[in-house]
Amino acid sequence: MDMRECGFYRGVDLGGWFSQCDYSDSRLDGFITEKDLDVIASWGMDHVRIPVDYNVMEDEAGAYIEKGFERIGRALAKCRERGLKVVLDLHKTYGFSFDSGEKEEGFFSNPAYQERFCRLWEEMAGRWYDPENVAFELLNEVTDQEVIGVWNRVVGECISRIRRVAPKALILVGSYWNNSAEAVKDLDPPADDRVIYNFHCYSPLAFTHQGAAWVPELTDTRTALADAGFGTEDFEKLFASAIEHAEKYHTGLYCGEYGVIENAAPEDEVRWYKMIHEVFEKHGIARAAWSYKQMNFGLSDQRLDGVRDELIQYL
């Protein structure tokens, strides 16, 4: 699949809206505004990726929260009004989160949790099936390599059930090691020609995550890109096996997250985006940059005012 033609080619993440937040009414209703969507459209983006946690749509017992579905539905409509397509990403499911601090456990060993995951996706797909404007990303950042066998099985079952209500929806599937490009090769062949392989990229971590509070070993906030010793050829090597796997099965690649933490020098951030952009363009890899606002990576934050016009050319 040529991702340049699919309409989900250049985007940004709306992290922190329906995910990784306090879930207050003010957050869910006001973190991303219509003005923000106007800005994103003015940057020339064709889509946004919206991470959503299961608990916006389900209570602890699994009963659906209609208000949550309505909020997400309004967000999709507001994006559509501006010509922005949406990758809807289930960022956390009952029993699993990429963030161990969420204390979601048991998904990969509990068939009941897996069934709940599939039922939720059936509900989401049934409500929001719009193959021209909405794509579905099954789950954010599976962490452990040892669960890939279970994950491939769950993916197959979930896609089969989604297809009953959304036969032509674009579906994105990522692998272990937090959606590592190097792990794409262990994903099963796509179930059909509307399934895309998904990965994330924050390499080199010493640069993109310098000073990140959640990575204690990266306390230094003085890491220049040159000091990290990473260049365009390193992105080529990093993505090589994923590109090969996608080509083998005649599907596309989507990088659903990539970005640089606010502690890095803005000029170095632009250089990093320029390098990864070159590789994305060479191989036709679709992508969404993390993240539009705040979340330690905000592309619209004041710190980037002096370089933003140049930076957005490389998204």
N, C-alpha and C positions, 0 to 999 in steps of 0.2 A: 504493500500500500504506500502510495506517495503521500506523505504527511503534509506536503505543501498544498495539496488539493483537498484535504479533508476539512479545512476550515477551522481546525484547532491547532494552529501552528505557532503563533507568538502570543504568550499570555503572561499574566502575573497571578500570584496567589493572594487570596483574601484571608490569610491566616488570622486567627484570633477573633473571628466574628461568631461563628457557631461551633468553635472548637478551641481548646486550650485557653479557656476563659472562666469567668466566675458564673456564667449562665444567667446573670441578672437580666431583668427586662430591659434596662437601659443599654446593656451591652448588646443583647440580641437584636434590639430594635434600632440602635443608633451608632454602633461602632463603624460600620461602613454606610455612607450616605449616598444619595443620588449624585451629589456633587463629586464624590470620590469616583463613582462609575463614569461620570463625564470626563474626569481627568484621565482615567485609564483609556477610554476611547480616544481621547485627544492624542495619546501617546502612540496611537496606531496599532494597539493590541486587537486581536480578533477574538480573544476569549479570556475568561478568568477561571481559576481553579478555586472552588469553594470547599474547604475542609469542614466536615460536619461530624459531630460526635453523636453516637447512638442515643445518649440520654437527652438530647434536644427533642427526639422523636418518640422515645419510649420511657416509661417509668421502670422502676426496679423489677417489677413483676412481668414486664414485657408488654403492658397495655400501651397502646399508641396515644401520644399527646397531640391532639388535633391542633392546638395552638402552635406547636413546633412545626408541624407540617405546613401550616398556613404561612408562617414566617419564611420558611425556605421557598415556598411557592411564590411569595411576593418578590423575593430576591431574584429568582429566575426570571420573573416577568420584567423587573426593572432592568436586568441585564439585556434581555431580548429587545426591549425598547431602544436600546443604544447600539444594537448590532453586535453585542458581545455574547458569544456562545459561552457555555459553562461546562467545565469538568466538575462533576459532583463527586467528591472524595469522602468516603466513610473513613474518618480519621481514627475513630475508636469504636470498637464493637464490644458487646457484652462478653467479658472474659479475656479481652486482649487490648492492650495499648502499647505502642512503641516506647512509651514513657513508663518505666517501672514504678514511678512515684504515684501513678494513677491506681495502682494495686488492682488492676484487672488481670485475673489469672484463670487458667483452665481451658481456654478456648480450644486449643489444639488436642486436648485429651477428652473433651466432653462433647459427645454427639448432640446433647440438648442445646448447648450453646451454638454449635454449628448450624443446627436447625433454625434457631432463632435468627442467626445471621442471614440465612437464606430467605426466611420469611420476611425479614425487614427489607431485603433487596427486592423481593417480589412486590412489596407494598410501594417502595420508592419508585421502582420502574413503572408500575401501573399508574401511579399518579403523574409522573413526569416524563413519560415517554415522548420524546420529541427528537428524532434522530438527526435532524438538521441543526439543532441548537443545544442539546444536552447530551453529554457523554457520562458514563458511569465508571468510576474507579473503585474497585471492589474493597480494598483495604489498604491503609497507609502503613508502610514500613514493617513488614514481618521481620522479626529480629534474628531468630535462631536457625542456623542451617539445618539442624536435625529435624525440623518440622516440615521440610519441603515436600516430603511424600504426602503428608496429611494435607498440606496447603494445596498441592496440585489436585488432590481428590475433591476438596471442598470447592475449589475454583470451578472444576468441571460440573459439579452438581449445581452450584449457584448459577452459572451461566445457562445451563439447561433450563432452569426454572425461570430466569429472567426472560429467556427467549419466548416463553409462552405468552408474555404480555408485551414484550419489546423486541420484536424479531430483528430489527435493523439497528438497534442502538449500538453506538460505539462503546466498547468495554475495554478498560485498561487494567492490566494485571502486572503487579510487581513481585519481586522475589525477596529472598532473605537478606541478612546483613543490612537491614534498613533500606531496602530497595536498591541495593548495590548494583551497579552496571555489571560487575564481575559475576553476579549471581543469576543474571538473566538466562544464561545458558542452561540452567537446571529447571527452567519452567517447561511444562509440557507444551507440545505443539498447540497453537491456537485452535479453539473449538470451531471457529469459522472465520470468514474473511473480514469480520467486523471486530475482531479482538486484537488489541495492540499491546505490545510489551512496554512496561513502564519502569523507569529507574530514577534515582535522585543522585545529585552530585554536589559535594561540598569539599572537593579536593583542591589543594592540600589542606587538611584540617587545621594544621598549625597556623595557616594564614586565615582561612575563612571563619574559624571559631576561636581566634585568639582572645583570651580573657573571658571566654564563656563560663558563666557561673556553674553550668551543668556539666562542664568538662574540667574538673579541678586541675588536671595536669597541664592545661593550657592557660596558665595564669598570666603569661607575658602579653602585654598589649603593645609591643613595639616591633612586631614581626612584619617586615617589609616583604612584598611579593618576591623581590629578587633574592632575599635571604631564604625563602622557602624552597628555592631551587626547582621550580615547576613551570613548565612551558606548554605551548600548544601541542608539541609532540607527546607530552605526557597524557593529555586528554585523549589523543588518538589511541595510545596504548590502553588506556583505561576503558575506553568504549569498544575496543576491537572485538572482543568475544560477543558482546551484546549485538553489535552490528552484524556479525557473522550469523548469529542465531536467528535474528530477525529476517535476514536475507534468505536463509535456508528455508524458512516457512512463509516467505512472501508477505510478511507483515511489516508494520512500521514501529518506530521507537518514539517514546515520549518521555522527556525528562520533567517530571512533575514538580521538582524542587531543585533549586540551585541558587546560591547567593553568598554574600559576604557580610559578616557581622559588623555592627556599627563601630567597633573599636579600630578597624582598619583605616588607613589613610584613604580618603576619597579618590585621590588620583590612582592609587594602587587598585582600588576596587574597579575603576573604569578599565584598567589594563587587564584585570582578571576576566571581566565580562567580555572584553574584546577577544581574548584568546579562546574562551569556550564558545563564543558566538561563531568564530571561524570554523570550528569543528562541527558545530550543529548545522551550519549552512552547507558545508561540504557534503554531509551525509544525509541531509534532509530530516534532521531530528527535530521534532516538535518539542515545545517546552513552555514552562511557566516559572517565572522567577519568584523566589521567596524573599520578601513578601512585600505587598504594597505599603503597609502601614505598621509602624511600631514592630513588635515581636522581635526586637534586637536586630532586625535586618531591613528596616523600613525604607523602601525606595522613594517614598514621598516625604521622608523626614527632612528636617531643616538642614542637617549636616551635609546633604548632597545637593543643596541649592546651586552651588557653584559649578557642579559637573553634570547635573542631571540631563541637560540637553544632549550632551555627548553620550552619556551612559545609555539612555533609552534607545539609541541607535543600535545597541548591541544586545537588546533583549530578544 
